[in-house]
Amino acid sequence: MNFKDTLSCYEAIGETLANAAPAGWSNIEAEIKLSGIQIDAVVSYIEASGSSGNLTGVPMLARYFYELARLVSTEDKGLFKSCTFSLQSSGKYDAKFIY
């Protein structure tokens, strides 16, 4: 899948994470490491009650983050080495990159 812009990619990532988390989640955080075409992801969530857990086997997540890396890359920096993507249940998200 090729996204036309970063916003559509962010939306797909957010929707995928939200659908994978159990009902009642308040925050989801994905720690992504990119090495060539390999992507390692650790995804955790916090429930409104305060309990937490990890999400595994989230469909298409690695592909979406690889596409995001392609979209936010620059000739000077190349693809990011890591990304922290945070999503709140309100729909607000934040992405931080290390190149």
Secondary structure, 3 states (H helix, E strand, C coil): CCCCCHHHHHHHHHHHHHHHCCCCEEEEEEEEEEECCEEEEEEEEEECCCCEEEECCCCCHHHHHHHHHHHHCECCCECCCEEEEEEECCCCEEEEEEC
